Amino acid sequence: MRETLLDVKGMNCPLPVLRANRARRGMAAGERLRVLATDRAAVADFQSYCRETGHALLAWSEEAGVFSFVIRRRPEPAAADA
């Protein structure tokens, strides 16, 4: 499975989530996006983002002030029967 890396270290809220949302648009369902951020607010931001959009926050961690988030893009909703 393909994983895309997005480095947004040094950016402050709301830029990490906005950049992740932009990167996610070019991804296929089920692909993973790993985001590296230094803004402490990104923890709550990515939790909320995933809860509201239906993407899966598979994992997050912090090491030496750098937060790593792994997000799996949700499947596209099935088209309604016409």
Secondary structure per residue as TSV (DSSP state, phi and psi in degrees):
chain	resnum	aa	ss	phi	psi
A	1	M	-	360.0	136.0
A	2	R	-	-75.9	140.2
A	3	E	E	-128.1	129.2
A	4	T	E	-100.9	138.4
A	5	L	E	-103.6	129.9
A	6	L	E	-123.6	116.9
A	7	D	E	-101.5	110.0
A	8	V	-	-119.6	26.2
A	9	K	T	-60.0	139.2
A	10	G	T	90.1	-11.5
A	11	M	-	-92.1	146.0
A	12	N	-	-107.4	161.6
A	13	C	T	-49.8	133.2
A	14	P	T	-100.3	9.7
A	15	L	H	-57.8	-41.5
A	16	P	H	-56.5	-44.4
A	17	V	H	-70.3	-39.9
A	18	L	H	-62.7	-42.3
A	19	R	H	-67.2	-39.1
A	20	A	H	-63.7	-41.4
A	21	N	H	-62.2	-40.9
A	22	R	H	-65.0	-44.5
A	23	A	H	-63.8	-38.2
A	24	R	H	-63.1	-30.7
A	25	R	H	-60.0	-31.1
A	26	G	T	-89.2	8.1
A	27	M	S	-103.2	151.6
A	28	A	-	-83.7	158.1
A	29	A	T	-55.0	136.5
A	30	G	T	89.1	-15.7
A	31	E	-	-71.5	156.9
A	32	R	E	-108.3	146.2
A	33	L	E	-122.5	122.3
A	34	R	E	-102.6	123.8
A	35	V	E	-113.3	130.4
A	36	L	E	-108.8	123.8
A	37	A	E	-139.6	155.9
A	38	T	-	-114.2	-8.8
A	39	D	-	-78.0	118.5
A	40	R	T	-59.2	-29.7
A	41	A	T	-67.3	-16.2
A	42	A	H	-62.0	-27.6
A	43	V	H	-59.4	-56.1
A	44	A	H	-66.1	-36.9
A	45	D	H	-62.0	-46.4
A	46	F	H	-72.1	-33.4
A	47	Q	H	-62.1	-46.3
A	48	S	H	-65.6	-44.1
A	49	Y	H	-56.7	-47.6
A	50	C	H	-68.5	-40.1
A	51	R	H	-62.4	-40.6
A	52	E	H	-78.8	-28.2
A	53	T	H	-100.3	-16.1
A	54	G	-	89.3	0.1
A	55	H	-	-75.2	153.6
A	56	A	E	-96.4	124.1
A	57	L	E	-86.0	97.5
A	58	L	E	-73.0	-37.1
A	59	A	E	-163.8	154.2
A	60	W	E	-147.9	148.7
A	61	S	E	-151.1	168.6
A	62	E	E	-136.0	132.2
A	63	E	E	-143.2	120.4
A	64	A	T	54.5	39.8
A	65	G	T	82.6	3.2
A	66	V	E	-110.9	123.0
A	67	F	E	-93.1	137.1
A	68	S	E	-119.3	127.8
A	69	F	E	-121.9	133.7
A	70	V	E	-114.7	118.4
A	71	I	E	-120.6	131.3
A	72	R	E	-103.4	128.1
A	73	R	-	-66.9	135.0
A	74	R	-	-70.5	155.9
A	75	P	-	-68.1	152.1
A	76	E	-	-70.1	140.3
A	77	P	-	-62.7	145.7
A	78	A	-	-65.5	142.7
A	79	A	-	-69.2	140.4
A	80	A	-	-68.5	141.1
A	81	D	-	-66.3	134.0
A	82	A	-	-92.6	360.0
